[in-house]
Structure formats: C-alpha cells, structure tokens
Amino acid sequence: MSQSRETRNNKVGFVSLGCPKALVDSERILTQLRLEGYEVVPSYEDANIVVVNTCGFIDSAKQESLDAIGEALAENGKVLVTGCMGANAEEITRAHPNVLGVTGPHAYEEVVGQVHEFVPPPALDKTHDPFTDLVPPQGIKLTPRHYAYLKISEGCNHRCSFCIIPSMRGDLVSRPVGEVLDEAERLANAGVRELLVISQDTSAYGVDIKYQTGFWQGRPVKANMQGLCEALADLGIWVRLHYVYPYPHVDNIIPLMADGKILPYLDIPFQHASLPVLKAMRRPAATEKSLQRIQRWRAQCPELTLRSTFIVGFPGETEDDFQQLLDFLQEAQLDRVGCFQYSPVDGARANELPDQVAEEVKQERWERFMALQQQISSDRLATKVGSEQLVIVDEVGNGEAIARSMADAPEIDGNVFIGNAGELLPGDMVKVKITAADDYDLQADLA
C-alpha cells in the first residue's frame, strides 16, 4: 500500500494475499464494507483501520502474511487479520500481539463485525441506494475490468497428506447453481470478458448437494460441472476452468471445448506420477488412466491446453519414483506446468512420514524437472509460430500490448506480446499472427 497524508473517518485499508480463492473472499468483504458506506483506501496513512487477508498454506506464504501484518501495524497501528492463516490465531498473536482481532477463512460477517467495533459504520444518506450509489452490480472486484474469478464452492473433501486446506476451510460446500449463474451474468453485463472458475475441487461441484437441480432464468440447471459449464457457455464470454481433478465425468466437458463453448483449457493438479508417492500423498492415483484420458481428450479437442502442478522431494520419493514422474512429463506433453519442492506444513500428516528427502536432493530433482518441462513447453509453443490466435489484451503501453491467448490464464501462464498495438485497449479481443516463441511467451503482430 502507498503512503498519503489525507485522513478522514470510516476509511478501511485492505491487503489481500494468497490464491484467487482468497482474492474472491477479499472482494466479498470489500463489497459488504462499501455497501455499509465505508471507503476503501490504498494507503495506510489514510485508513482508520487495516484488514489483512492472509495465506497459510506453506511456510513461505505464512512468513509473507506475518510480514504484511507487521508492516500494517508499523504504518497504521490498527489491524484486523483474517484468512487461512487466521485459522491458527495463536501463531499470529504470538508474533503480533497488538492485532485487534483474528478470524479464519471465509469469515465475512465476523470481519465486518470487527470493523464495526473499532470503526463504526457511517450513517448512510437515506436518499441514496447503496446497491447503486456505492457498489456496482458486480460488486467490488480486485481484478482488471475484463476478467474475474468465479468461486463455485468452498472447502474440500479430499484429505491429501501434504495439505491442511480442509482443516482451515472445511469440507466441500457448493454454492447453489442459480446463485453462481446470477453472479456470472452480472459480471458479464459489467464488461467481464473472461470468467475463471475456481474452487478447491471444481470437478466435485455439486456432490455435497447430490447434484440437485436448480433454476436460472426459468430453466432447470443441474448442479454439476457439466450443467454449470453448459449454462456459463450461454453468456458468450471466455470460461476457463481451474483446479479440476481428472474424474471420469470430466470427459463430458471436452465436447463443450471442442465446440468452442468454453475455453479448451484444463488446470489439473496431478502432483505426481508414481503410484507409491500418490498413495502416500493420498491423491487419486491411476497414472496410466490419466495418460489415456489425456490422449482421448486431445483426440476430441486438439486445441486443448493442459496446465498442472507437481511436487518433487515428497517424503519417501525414490530416484525411481522421480524418474517415473519425468517419464510421465515426457509422455503427457503438458503445456503449462508449475513445480514445487516439498515443504512441511504445520498440521499436515506428511510431516510424520518416514524417509524425508534431503534438501539438496529436492533441489537437484527440481532443476531436472524444470529443465525437461522447459524444453517441452518451448517445443509446444514453437508449433504455434505462423498460426493465427485470438487473444485478450491485458495491458497497453509504449506501442506494445501484453495479451493472452486461450491457452494462457492470467498471472500463472505465459503472455502474447503484440508489437504493433495501435489503438488497442485492455479487454479488447483481437486476432494476431504469432511471429516468434521462447520458452514461455509468444511474440505476435495484429492479423
């Protein structure tokens, strides 16, 4: 947050850390505060109180959260803490005993209630409607105007041994399908041209409510992944799916991608390829089935982009296990891949597993993994040179535009750099011709 000298009452500063799911939580809290007449300000000095939405997934994220809390205390002095790290309030108050309050993830009402306690809400002018005068129909968004995250559920039913998300966010709770689609329509009407569907497990959407049929605009919509995607496709904007487990019913989504109804893009966190490691991780295994499924998907939809994440150096991972992972990468030919060295997380069952892998071995395996995947990514991008691609523009400056293709999610994937940007504006969708490629990004000219 920047510094400023202006100060007035009923102003809230906000720091949002962590994943897109946490970002959506921040948007919801900010929307409620604006509805009640609070002003959200970008500087510590202007704010009467500061809210820090934390991440608590891994140690580095926790340290970033603690550092952000410390900075807010030093710059402002009145700080409320919420979010995933707030599930362990003692860890926060031990480091920063002067915080005014701590709440856990998706504790929207509690956070707003704490703001009320320390900075009472302003008296609203009765001649104004907060829904139209203070907050836009789509709510407060922290993303650029042309794309937005759409969270369809909270929590997770999996019990992966390296993860503590269920202990922080609970079991899967799906939002009613009509409510999700109403939000999506409001976003589309407000100018959003790309929806990024997120949750802890997008392919499990609706399992907790037995896929109960809901209604949207007078029509029945089944509360499952396929029903939701079919309805979202009617909005006529890009729909991108994140955090999808490769369950068999995901096969039903591929025809929608092949027909151009939703983006041909799947973000699937495979995490590993060795069956013993997957078992120790308590992940869905069946690596061979995953490879067969990928082959079928690409046969149906050749334009399909696959992104994934993996962990190397998990307890018990042998050189043979790691080699199986490299073999999987070579055969799967995934387009976009992230890789993390295993790091213990307080409260995770994996901490108790035997045969912890030495740090130098983790580093060496990570480097080999990244070298292989870099070559795969580079080769796959090189095949796009000379092709025409539809892209969405994110930034424009100095005659150049930074855009993304259908294969690129914001912030985590590559970019398409357009040299002759002309009169392009953020949010524009244009056809470009790819002129060059490197390991992660593309160069292009307007077609």
C-alpha positions as CSV (number, residue, x, y, z in Angstrom):
1,M,0.0,0.0,0.0
2,S,1.2,3.5,-0.8
3,Q,1.6,6.4,1.6
4,S,-0.6,9.5,1.7
5,R,-1.3,12.4,4.1
6,E,-5.1,12.7,3.7
7,T,-7.1,11.3,6.6
8,R,-10.9,11.0,7.2
9,N,-13.2,8.8,9.1
10,N,-14.7,5.4,8.1
11,K,-11.8,4.5,5.8
12,V,-10.6,0.9,5.5
13,G,-7.2,-0.2,4.1
14,F,-7.1,-3.7,2.7
15,V,-4.2,-6.1,2.0
16,S,-5.1,-9.3,0.1
17,L,-2.6,-12.2,0.0
18,G,-2.8,-15.7,-1.4
19,C,-4.6,-17.6,-4.1
20,P,-7.5,-16.5,-6.3
21,K,-9.9,-18.1,-3.9
22,A,-8.7,-15.8,-1.1
23,L,-9.0,-12.9,-3.6
24,V,-12.7,-13.7,-4.0
25,D,-13.1,-13.6,-0.2
26,S,-11.5,-10.2,-0.2
27,E,-13.8,-9.0,-2.9
28,R,-16.8,-10.1,-0.8
29,I,-15.6,-8.4,2.3
30,L,-14.9,-5.2,0.5
31,T,-18.3,-5.3,-1.2
32,Q,-20.0,-5.5,2.1
33,L,-18.0,-2.7,3.6
34,R,-18.8,-0.5,0.6
35,L,-22.5,-1.3,1.0
36,E,-22.3,0.0,4.5
37,G,-20.7,3.2,3.4
38,Y,-17.1,2.6,4.3
39,E,-14.5,4.0,1.9
40,V,-11.7,1.6,0.8
41,V,-8.4,3.5,0.6
42,P,-5.0,2.5,-0.9
43,S,-2.7,3.9,1.8
44,Y,-2.0,3.0,5.4
45,E,-2.0,6.7,6.5
46,D,-5.4,7.4,5.1
47,A,-7.0,4.3,6.7
48,N,-8.8,4.3,10.1
49,I,-8.2,0.5,10.2
50,V,-6.4,-2.1,8.0
51,V,-7.6,-5.6,7.2
52,V,-5.0,-8.2,6.2
53,N,-6.4,-11.3,4.4
54,T,-3.7,-13.9,4.9
55,C,-2.5,-17.1,3.3
56,G,-1.4,-20.0,5.4
57,F,-0.8,-22.9,3.0
58,I,3.1,-23.1,3.2
59,D,5.8,-21.7,5.4
60,S,6.8,-19.0,2.9
61,A,3.2,-17.8,2.5
62,K,2.9,-17.7,6.3
63,Q,6.0,-15.6,6.6
64,E,4.7,-13.2,3.9
65,S,1.5,-12.9,5.8
66,L,3.3,-12.2,9.1
67,D,5.5,-9.6,7.3
68,A,2.4,-7.9,5.9
69,I,0.7,-7.8,9.3
70,G,3.9,-6.3,10.8
71,E,4.1,-3.6,8.1
72,A,0.4,-2.7,8.6
73,L,0.9,-2.4,12.3
74,A,4.0,-0.3,11.9
75,E,2.4,2.0,9.3
76,N,-1.1,2.2,10.8
77,G,-1.4,0.5,14.2
78,K,-5.0,-0.7,13.9
79,V,-5.0,-4.1,12.2
80,L,-7.5,-6.9,11.8
81,V,-6.4,-10.2,10.4
82,T,-8.5,-12.8,8.5
83,G,-8.0,-15.6,6.0
84,C,-6.4,-19.0,6.0
85,M,-3.6,-18.2,8.5
86,G,-6.3,-16.9,10.8
87,A,-7.3,-20.5,11.5
88,N,-4.3,-20.6,13.8
89,A,-4.8,-17.3,15.7
90,E,-2.2,-18.1,18.3
91,E,0.5,-18.2,15.7
92,I,-0.5,-14.7,14.6
93,T,-0.9,-13.2,18.1
94,R,2.4,-14.7,19.2
95,A,4.2,-12.8,16.5
96,H,2.0,-9.7,16.6
97,P,0.2,-9.4,20.0
98,N,-1.1,-6.0,19.1
99,V,-3.5,-7.0,16.3
100,L,-7.1,-6.1,17.2
101,G,-8.7,-9.3,16.1
102,V,-8.2,-12.5,14.1
103,T,-10.7,-14.5,12.1
104,G,-10.3,-17.6,9.9
105,P,-11.1,-18.0,6.2
106,H,-14.5,-17.0,4.6
107,A,-15.5,-15.4,8.0
108,Y,-17.1,-12.5,6.1
109,E,-19.6,-11.4,8.8
110,E,-17.1,-11.7,11.6
111,V,-14.6,-9.5,9.8
112,V,-17.2,-6.8,9.0
113,G,-18.4,-7.1,12.7
114,Q,-14.9,-6.4,13.9
115,V,-14.6,-3.4,11.6
116,H,-17.8,-2.1,13.1
117,E,-16.4,-2.5,16.6
118,F,-13.3,-0.4,16.0
119,V,-14.6,2.0,13.2
120,P,-18.4,2.4,13.4
121,P,-20.1,2.4,10.1
122,P,-21.1,5.8,8.7
123,A,-24.7,7.0,8.7
124,L,-25.9,6.4,5.2
125,D,-27.8,9.2,3.3
126,K,-31.3,7.8,3.0
127,T,-31.7,9.4,-0.4
128,H,-29.1,7.1,-1.8
129,D,-29.3,3.4,-2.5
130,P,-26.0,1.7,-1.5
131,F,-26.6,-1.0,-4.1
132,T,-26.5,1.5,-6.9
133,D,-24.6,4.5,-5.5
134,L,-21.8,2.8,-3.6
135,V,-21.3,-0.6,-5.2
136,P,-21.5,-1.6,-8.9
137,P,-23.9,-4.5,-9.7
138,Q,-20.9,-7.0,-10.0
139,G,-19.6,-6.0,-6.5
140,I,-16.1,-4.8,-5.7
141,K,-13.5,-6.5,-7.9
142,L,-9.8,-6.7,-7.4
143,T,-9.1,-7.9,-10.9
144,P,-9.0,-5.8,-14.1
145,R,-12.4,-5.0,-15.5
146,H,-12.2,-7.6,-18.3
147,Y,-11.7,-10.7,-16.2
148,A,-12.9,-12.0,-12.9
149,Y,-12.8,-15.1,-10.7
150,L,-16.0,-17.0,-10.1
151,K,-15.8,-19.2,-7.0
152,I,-18.3,-22.0,-7.2
153,S,-17.7,-23.8,-3.9
154,E,-15.8,-23.7,-0.7
155,G,-13.8,-26.4,1.2
156,C,-12.6,-29.8,0.0
157,N,-13.5,-33.4,0.7
158,H,-10.0,-34.7,-0.1
159,R,-7.5,-35.4,2.7
160,C,-4.2,-35.0,0.9
161,S,-1.4,-35.7,3.4
162,F,0.6,-32.6,2.4
163,C,-2.4,-30.2,2.7
164,I,-4.3,-28.5,5.5
165,I,-6.9,-26.7,3.5
166,P,-9.8,-28.9,4.8
167,S,-8.8,-28.1,8.4
168,M,-8.9,-24.4,7.5
169,R,-11.8,-24.2,5.1
170,G,-13.8,-27.3,5.9
171,D,-15.5,-29.9,3.7
172,L,-16.9,-29.1,0.3
173,V,-19.9,-26.7,0.3
174,S,-21.2,-26.0,-3.2
175,R,-23.0,-22.7,-4.0
176,P,-26.5,-23.0,-5.4
177,V,-26.2,-23.2,-9.2
178,G,-28.7,-20.3,-9.7
179,E,-26.7,-18.1,-7.4
180,V,-23.4,-18.9,-9.3
181,L,-25.0,-18.1,-12.6
182,D,-26.6,-14.9,-11.4
183,E,-23.2,-13.7,-10.3
184,A,-21.7,-14.8,-13.7
185,E,-24.3,-12.9,-15.6
186,R,-23.8,-9.7,-13.5
187,L,-20.1,-9.9,-14.2
188,A,-20.7,-10.4,-18.0
189,N,-23.1,-7.5,-18.1
190,A,-20.5,-5.3,-16.3
191,G,-18.0,-5.9,-19.1
192,V,-16.1,-9.0,-17.9
193,R,-15.0,-11.0,-21.0
194,E,-13.3,-13.9,-19.2
195,L,-14.5,-15.9,-16.2
196,L,-12.0,-18.0,-14.3
197,V,-13.9,-20.7,-12.5
198,I,-12.2,-21.6,-9.2
199,S,-12.7,-23.8,-6.1
200,Q,-10.7,-26.3,-4.2
201,D,-12.0,-29.1,-6.4
202,T,-14.0,-27.7,-9.4
203,S,-14.9,-31.2,-10.8
204,A,-16.6,-32.1,-7.4
205,Y,-19.0,-29.2,-7.7
206,G,-22.5,-30.3,-6.5
207,V,-21.5,-33.6,-4.9
208,D,-22.4,-32.4,-1.5
209,I,-25.9,-31.4,-2.6
210,K,-26.4,-34.6,-4.6
211,Y,-26.3,-32.5,-7.9
212,Q,-29.6,-31.0,-7.0
213,T,-31.2,-29.3,-10.0
214,G,-31.6,-25.6,-9.6
215,F,-33.2,-22.9,-11.8
216,W,-31.8,-20.0,-13.7
217,Q,-33.8,-17.6,-15.8
218,G,-36.7,-20.1,-15.6
219,R,-34.8,-23.1,-16.9
220,P,-33.6,-26.1,-14.9
221,V,-29.8,-26.4,-14.5
222,K,-28.3,-29.5,-12.9
223,A,-25.8,-28.5,-10.1
224,N,-22.8,-30.4,-11.5
225,M,-19.8,-29.5,-13.5
226,Q,-21.4,-30.2,-16.9
227,G,-24.6,-28.4,-16.2
228,L,-22.8,-25.4,-14.9
229,C,-20.4,-25.2,-17.9
230,E,-23.3,-25.6,-20.3
231,A,-25.1,-22.6,-18.7
232,L,-21.9,-20.5,-18.5
233,A,-21.3,-21.1,-22.2
234,D,-24.6,-19.2,-23.0
235,L,-23.0,-16.0,-21.7
236,G,-20.9,-15.7,-24.8
237,I,-17.6,-15.0,-22.9
238,W,-14.5,-16.9,-22.2
239,V,-14.9,-19.5,-19.5
240,R,-11.7,-21.0,-18.1
241,L,-11.7,-24.0,-15.6
242,H,-9.2,-24.2,-12.8
243,Y,-8.4,-26.9,-10.1
244,V,-10.1,-29.8,-11.9
245,Y,-9.5,-33.4,-10.8
246,P,-9.4,-35.9,-13.6
247,Y,-12.5,-37.7,-12.7
248,P,-14.3,-39.7,-15.5
249,H,-17.1,-37.2,-15.7
250,V,-14.6,-34.5,-16.8
251,D,-14.8,-36.3,-20.2
252,N,-18.3,-34.8,-20.6
253,I,-16.7,-31.3,-20.7
254,I,-14.3,-31.9,-23.6
255,P,-17.1,-31.7,-26.3
256,L,-18.0,-28.3,-25.0
257,M,-14.4,-27.2,-25.5
258,A,-14.2,-28.8,-28.9
259,D,-17.4,-26.9,-29.9
260,G,-15.9,-23.6,-28.8
261,K,-18.5,-23.1,-26.0
262,I,-15.9,-22.9,-23.2
263,L,-12.1,-22.4,-23.4
264,P,-10.1,-25.6,-24.3
265,Y,-8.1,-25.3,-21.1
266,L,-7.9,-27.5,-18.0
267,D,-5.9,-26.8,-14.9
268,I,-5.4,-30.3,-13.3
269,P,-3.1,-30.6,-10.3
270,F,-1.7,-34.1,-10.9
271,Q,1.0,-33.5,-8.2
272,H,3.0,-36.7,-9.1
273,A,3.0,-39.8,-11.4
274,S,4.5,-42.5,-9.2
275,L,1.7,-44.7,-7.7
276,P,3.6,-45.2,-4.3
277,V,4.1,-41.4,-4.0
278,L,0.5,-40.6,-5.0
279,K,-0.7,-43.2,-2.4
280,A,1.5,-41.5,0.3
281,M,0.0,-38.2,-0.8
282,R,-3.5,-39.7,-0.5
283,R,-4.2,-38.5,-4.1
284,P,-6.3,-40.2,-6.7
285,A,-3.8,-42.4,-8.4
286,A,-4.1,-44.4,-11.7
287,T,-1.4,-42.6,-13.7
288,E,-1.9,-44.8,-16.8
289,K,-5.6,-43.9,-16.8
290,S,-4.6,-40.2,-16.7
291,L,-2.3,-40.6,-19.7
292,Q,-5.1,-42.5,-21.6
293,R,-7.6,-39.8,-20.7
294,I,-5.2,-37.1,-21.9
295,Q,-4.9,-38.9,-25.2
296,R,-8.6,-39.2,-25.6
297,W,-9.2,-35.5,-24.7
298,R,-6.6,-34.3,-27.3
299,A,-8.1,-36.6,-29.9
300,Q,-11.5,-34.9,-29.3
301,C,-10.1,-31.4,-28.9
302,P,-6.7,-30.9,-30.5
303,E,-6.6,-27.3,-29.2
304,L,-6.8,-28.4,-25.6
305,T,-4.3,-26.8,-23.3
306,L,-3.3,-28.7,-20.1
307,R,-1.8,-27.0,-17.1
308,S,-0.7,-28.8,-13.9
309,T,1.4,-28.6,-10.8
310,F,3.7,-31.2,-9.2
311,I,5.6,-31.7,-6.0
312,V,9.2,-33.1,-6.0
313,G,11.0,-34.4,-3.0
314,F,7.9,-35.7,-1.2
315,P,8.8,-38.0,1.8
316,G,9.7,-41.4,0.5
317,E,10.2,-40.3,-3.1
318,T,13.0,-42.5,-4.6
319,E,15.0,-41.9,-7.7
320,D,12.8,-44.4,-9.5
321,D,9.7,-42.6,-8.4
322,F,11.2,-39.4,-9.7
323,Q,12.1,-41.0,-13.0
324,Q,8.5,-42.1,-13.4
325,L,7.5,-38.5,-13.0
326,L,9.9,-37.4,-15.7
327,D,8.6,-40.2,-17.9
328,F,5.0,-39.0,-17.3
329,L,6.0,-35.5,-18.3
330,Q,7.6,-36.7,-21.5
331,E,4.6,-38.7,-22.5
332,A,1.9,-36.3,-21.3
333,Q,3.4,-33.3,-23.0
334,L,1.7,-30.8,-20.8
335,D,1.6,-27.2,-22.0
336,R,2.0,-25.3,-18.7
337,V,3.5,-26.7,-15.5
338,G,4.4,-25.5,-12.1
339,C,6.7,-27.4,-9.8
340,F,7.3,-27.1,-6.0
341,Q,9.8,-28.7,-3.7
342,Y,8.1,-30.4,-0.9
343,S,7.9,-28.2,2.2
344,P,6.4,-29.4,5.6
345,V,3.2,-27.6,6.6
346,D,2.2,-27.4,10.3
347,G,-0.6,-29.8,10.9
348,A,-0.1,-31.9,7.7
349,R,0.1,-35.7,8.0
350,A,3.0,-35.8,5.6
351,N,5.2,-34.3,8.3
352,E,5.1,-37.7,10.1
353,L,6.1,-39.8,7.1
354,P,9.4,-41.6,7.1
355,D,12.3,-41.2,4.6
356,Q,12.2,-37.4,4.4
357,V,14.2,-36.3,1.3
358,A,17.3,-34.2,1.8
359,E,17.1,-30.6,0.7
360,E,20.0,-30.9,-1.8
361,V,18.2,-33.8,-3.4
362,K,14.9,-31.9,-3.7
363,Q,16.8,-29.0,-5.4
364,E,18.6,-31.3,-7.8
365,R,15.3,-33.1,-8.8
366,W,13.5,-29.7,-9.1
367,E,16.2,-28.5,-11.5
368,R,16.0,-31.7,-13.6
369,F,12.2,-31.4,-13.7
370,M,12.2,-27.8,-14.7
371,A,14.8,-28.4,-17.5
372,L,12.7,-31.1,-19.0
373,Q,9.4,-29.2,-18.8
374,Q,11.1,-26.0,-20.1
375,Q,12.0,-27.9,-23.3
376,I,8.5,-29.4,-23.6
377,S,6.9,-26.0,-23.2
378,S,9.3,-24.4,-25.6
379,D,8.7,-27.1,-28.2
380,R,4.9,-26.9,-27.9
381,L,5.0,-23.1,-28.2
382,A,7.2,-23.3,-31.3
383,T,4.4,-25.1,-33.1
384,K,2.2,-22.0,-32.8
385,V,4.6,-19.8,-34.8
386,G,2.8,-18.8,-38.0
387,S,-0.6,-19.5,-36.7
388,E,-3.4,-17.0,-36.0
389,Q,-4.7,-16.8,-32.4
390,L,-7.5,-15.0,-30.7
391,V,-6.1,-13.1,-27.7
392,I,-7.4,-10.8,-24.9
393,V,-5.4,-7.7,-24.1
394,D,-4.3,-7.1,-20.5
395,E,-2.0,-4.1,-20.7
396,V,-1.1,-1.5,-23.3
397,G,1.9,0.9,-23.2
398,N,4.7,2.3,-25.4
399,G,3.2,0.9,-28.5
400,E,3.2,-2.6,-27.3
401,A,0.3,-4.7,-25.9
402,I,0.6,-7.6,-23.4
403,A,-2.1,-10.1,-24.2
404,R,-3.1,-13.7,-23.5
405,S,-4.3,-16.5,-25.8
406,M,-6.9,-19.1,-25.0
407,A,-4.0,-21.2,-23.6
408,D,-3.0,-18.6,-21.0
409,A,-4.5,-17.9,-17.6
410,P,-3.6,-14.5,-16.1
411,E,-0.6,-14.3,-13.8
412,I,0.3,-18.0,-13.9
413,D,0.8,-18.7,-17.7
414,G,2.6,-17.0,-20.5
415,N,1.9,-13.8,-22.4
416,V,1.5,-12.8,-26.1
417,F,3.4,-9.6,-26.8
418,I,1.9,-7.6,-29.7
419,G,4.5,-5.2,-31.2
420,N,2.1,-3.1,-33.3
421,A,-0.5,-2.4,-30.6
422,G,-2.1,0.5,-32.4
423,E,-5.3,1.7,-30.7
424,L,-5.8,-1.5,-28.6
425,L,-7.2,-1.2,-25.1
426,P,-7.3,-3.6,-22.1
427,G,-10.1,-6.1,-22.6
428,D,-10.0,-6.0,-26.4
429,M,-10.1,-9.3,-28.2
430,V,-8.2,-9.4,-31.4
431,K,-6.7,-11.9,-33.9
432,V,-3.0,-11.9,-34.1
433,K,-0.4,-13.8,-36.1
434,I,2.3,-15.5,-34.0
435,T,5.8,-14.5,-35.2
436,A,8.1,-16.0,-32.6
437,A,8.2,-18.1,-29.4
438,D,10.5,-18.6,-26.5
439,D,10.3,-21.0,-23.5
440,Y,7.1,-19.4,-22.1
441,D,5.8,-16.5,-24.2
442,L,4.8,-15.6,-27.7
443,Q,5.5,-12.6,-30.0
444,A,2.8,-11.5,-32.4
445,D,1.6,-8.9,-34.8
446,L,-2.0,-7.9,-35.4
447,A,-3.5,-10.2,-38.1
